[in-house]
Amino acid sequence: MTETAMKDSAEQAADALGWDASAQETIAWVAENFSTDQVAVACSMADAVLPALVADRMPGVDVLFLDTGYHFGETLGTRDLVQESLDVNVVDLTPELTVAEQDEQYGKDLFARDPAECCRMRKVVPLNKALEGYTVWFTGVRRDESPTRTETPLVTWDETHGLIKVNPLATWSFDDLVDYATDHRVPVNMLLTNGYPSIGCEPCTRPVAEGEDPRAGRWAGLAKTECGIHL
């Protein structure tokens, strides 16, 4: 499929699905128009709701996990459980440098001094390389997560990566996510319901107080709200 055809397909889907189609309807559109080997699911392993939903229609789908070297143990445990319990293929994406090698070249704790560069090397670059092999990628971005995400569409053309970006959970709330995981026995990172509604790397994530923005615990105290993947 040419880039022009993919753009047209994304626009047609956006028009057909509108602003508030269900996650299942959105995923069904992808399953009806693309093969499983053309599709990837990006997952931070805060929960496995998105991989589970996609796998229902596209079993064996690739689930991309950015193994930054800085994750909570609970996050790595969730990744392992997802691979064991769902019909998916978890693909670990690792940075070019280990944490030790990065410390040696750039100084210890780059995340504290230049979080944008740390995220670029450990998240953005590995994901960009991995996505080159796909036509469609799913993300778990939700409109309720932060003011920067309130206009998230269900389907869009991702100019940065040159592929179709699908956000089936855009209309969901945090409670919707937890309720679905509970009702369908989907793996959930135990941190999710213990003060961490948004989970990133351990050094850059803190618990969120009641009433705070769900992503307030990410890069707390820094002028940063996104890692660069969804800009």
Phi and psi in degrees as a GROMACS rama.xvg file:
@    title "Ramachandran Plot"
@    xaxis  label "Phi"
@    yaxis  label "Psi"
@TYPE xy
-74.68  164.112  THR-2
-61.5786  -39.9858  GLU-3
-61.2955  -43.2705  THR-4
-64.658  -38.8107  ALA-5
-66.0033  -41.415  MET-6
-61.1376  -45.0628  LYS-7
-61.8086  -40.1833  ASP-8
-63.3926  -42.3433  SER-9
-63.9488  -41.4399  ALA-10
-65.7274  -42.4266  GLU-11
-63.3202  -40.9247  GLN-12
-65.4199  -42.9899  ALA-13
-59.8406  -40.8632  ALA-14
-67.6445  -42.8829  ASP-15
-69.7818  -39.6443  ALA-16
-83.1807  -24.6479  LEU-17
70.584  -152.242  GLY-18
-95.2759  -20.6295  TRP-19
-139.162  31.5041  ASP-20
-62.1608  155.525  ALA-21
-71.4577  162.023  SER-22
-59.0618  -41.6549  ALA-23
-64.3601  -40.0659  GLN-24
-65.6177  -39.3795  GLU-25
-66.3543  -44.9303  THR-26
-65.9887  -37.2821  ILE-27
-60.1293  -38.5049  ALA-28
-59.6499  -42.8939  TRP-29
-64.8407  -46.4631  VAL-30
-62.0347  -31.6392  ALA-31
-80.3335  -16.9148  GLU-32
-117.175  -11.9012  ASN-33
-139.512  151.562  PHE-34
-83.9153  158.543  SER-35
-58.1925  -35.6407  THR-36
-72.941  -6.95948  ASP-37
-93.0808  -4.0129  GLN-38
-119.366  141.197  VAL-39
-131.115  148.627  ALA-40
-114.398  119.419  VAL-41
-84.586  131.078  ALA-42
-142.882  127.686  CYS-43
-84.7136  -6.44672  SER-44
66.7692  29.2865  MET-45
-74.2476  -33.5682  ALA-46
-159.474  170.718  ASP-47
-116.565  23.9146  ALA-48
-62.0455  -48.2979  VAL-49
-63.6622  -50.0228  LEU-50
-56.4088  -38.7177  PRO-51
-65.2466  -44.2247  ALA-52
-63.0845  -44.3619  LEU-53
-67.7762  -41.7889  VAL-54
-63.6112  -26.1788  ALA-55
-59.9812  -35.9583  ASP-56
-100.518  -25.7938  ARG-57
-134.167  70.4229  MET-58
-58.4692  143.858  PRO-59
83.5235  8.13823  GLY-60
-63.0314  147.265  VAL-61
-73.6615  130.747  ASP-62
-113.992  115.707  VAL-63
-90.8618  123.653  LEU-64
-120.785  122.884  PHE-65
-81.9737  100.551  LEU-66
-87.2513  86.141  ASP-67
-74.0086  -18.1849  THR-68
91.547  -2.36103  GLY-69
-120.221  12.2608  TYR-70
-75.0332  154.104  HIS-71
-61.8937  149.467  PHE-72
-59.8416  -34.2271  GLY-73
-63.5203  -34.309  GLU-74
-68.6703  -43.568  THR-75
-65.264  -35.9075  LEU-76
-65.3512  -38.3912  GLY-77
-64.5381  -41.9806  THR-78
-55.9893  -46.5653  ARG-79
-63.2562  -39.7313  ASP-80
-67.2274  -37.7467  LEU-81
-61.1062  -45.0386  VAL-82
-63.6366  -37.7039  GLN-83
-74.9021  -33.3264  GLU-84
-104.917  -16.8777  SER-85
-113.882  157.32  LEU-86
-86.293  69.4166  ASP-87
-137.418  167.017  VAL-88
-116.63  101.072  ASN-89
-74.8915  126.571  VAL-90
-114.412  113.966  VAL-91
-79.5877  124.188  ASP-92
-103.879  118.454  LEU-93
-112.913  147.429  THR-94
-67.5571  163.963  PRO-95
-63.9152  -37.1446  GLU-96
-105.361  140.651  LEU-97
-70.3646  169.11  THR-98
-59.6627  -41.8839  VAL-99
-63.6542  -41.7331  ALA-100
-67.7254  -37.8059  GLU-101
-65.1034  -42.7222  GLN-102
-59.0686  -40.1568  ASP-103
-67.5421  -39.1607  GLU-104
-84.3663  -34.7787  GLN-105
-116.493  -2.74034  TYR-106
94.2921  151.895  GLY-107
-65.1989  144.471  LYS-108
57.1967  53.3711  ASP-109
-57.578  -31.9944  LEU-110
-58.0566  -28.1075  PHE-111
-83.3933  -27.5285  ALA-112
-97.1319  -36.039  ARG-113
-146.536  73.8624  ASP-114
-60.8927  -32.1299  PRO-115
-63.0085  -42.6343  ALA-116
-70.1289  -37.556  GLU-117
-62.9061  -46.2918  CYS-118
-63.4326  -38.3803  CYS-119
-60.2886  -47.1706  ARG-120
-72.894  -36.7467  MET-121
-97.0973  -14.5782  ARG-122
-126.239  -58.4868  LYS-123
-63.9625  -50.3076  VAL-124
-63.1232  -48.6592  VAL-125
-59.9912  -39.5594  PRO-126
-68.1424  -43.3366  LEU-127
-55.5014  -43.6965  ASN-128
-65.0876  -42.8739  LYS-129
-66.5611  -38.7305  ALA-130
-70.1717  -14.4371  LEU-131
-60.0571  -21.3584  GLU-132
-92.6933  6.19362  GLY-133
-125.422  167.136  TYR-134
-106.909  -31.5684  THR-135
-131.738  139.468  VAL-136
-131.104  138.676  TRP-137
-95.0541  141.551  PHE-138
-130.002  161.924  THR-139
-98.4902  20.1377  GLY-140
-61.182  134.565  VAL-141
-121.668  147.527  ARG-142
-68.8057  -24.7339  ARG-143
-83.4779  -3.10202  ASP-144
-71.847  -36.995  GLU-145
-166.985  163.258  SER-146
-59.3168  -26.8812  PRO-147
-76.0268  -7.10389  THR-148
-118.559  7.93664  ARG-149
-67.1293  -21.7033  THR-150
-102.936  18.1908  GLU-151
-60.7903  123.439  THR-152
-83.1864  164.172  PRO-153
-73.147  -40.6933  LEU-154
-137.41  137.172  VAL-155
-152.86  163.829  THR-156
-88.5511  123.174  TRP-157
-92.2555  97.9755  ASP-158
-64.3232  -36.2621  GLU-159
-61.8454  -45.2326  THR-160
-98.8884  -10.3449  HIS-161
69.2056  42.4377  GLY-162
-155.592  174.438  LEU-163
-83.7978  130.829  ILE-164
-109.914  128.743  LYS-165
-123.098  129.333  VAL-166
-121.921  74.9422  ASN-167
-62.6126  -25.4883  PRO-168
-95.2298  11.715  LEU-169
-54.1222  -36.4231  ALA-170
-85.3109  -7.85826  THR-171
-77.7959  153.576  TRP-172
-98.4323  170.425  SER-173
-60.7033  -40.5858  PHE-174
-64.5938  -37.5426  ASP-175
-58.2751  -43.0822  ASP-176
-62.4901  -50.3589  LEU-177
-64.4527  -41.6186  VAL-178
-62.8079  -43.2708  ASP-179
-63.4419  -44.8794  TYR-180
-60.3489  -40.735  ALA-181
-67.4069  -47.5014  THR-182
-65.7295  -31.8562  ASP-183
-108.633  8.8961  HIS-184
53.7744  47.2311  ARG-185
-89.5571  138.026  VAL-186
-55.6952  136.365  PRO-187
-134.175  136.224  VAL-188
-63.2122  125.922  ASN-189
-61.085  -19.7117  MET-190
-69.8888  -25.1538  LEU-191
-57.8135  -40.203  LEU-192
-103.342  19.5199  THR-193
-127.066  42.5066  ASN-194
96.7667  3.0904  GLY-195
-123.462  76.2435  TYR-196
-68.5014  -16.5153  PRO-197
-134.588  124.415  SER-198
-119.291  122.235  ILE-199
-120.736  -144.753  GLY-200
-70.6192  145.264  CYS-201
-57.4084  -44.6624  GLU-202
-66.9159  -19.4042  PRO-203
-111.827  14.5486  CYS-204
-130.234  131.161  THR-205
-124.757  163.732  ARG-206
-63.4856  155.631  PRO-207
-107.569  132.286  VAL-208
-76.3181  156.247  ALA-209
-57.8529  130.603  GLU-210
91.6574  -11.3203  GLY-211
-77.1438  159.232  GLU-212
-54.84  136.02  ASP-213
-56.1993  -26.1235  PRO-214
-100.004  12.8861  ARG-215
-64.0235  -22.8143  ALA-216
-83.3709  -2.54231  GLY-217
-91.3527  125.401  ARG-218
51.8498  41.9329  TRP-219
-56.9938  134.454  ALA-220
84.5289  -1.63056  GLY-221
-114.716  155.223  LEU-222
-83.2743  61.3966  ALA-223
-148.414  132.977  LYS-224
-125.741  -15.2539  THR-225
-137.224  151.321  GLU-226
-79.8494  -16.1792  CYS-227
114.713  -10.9574  GLY-228
-71.3067  -40.6315  ILE-229
-105.756  22.3721  HIS-230
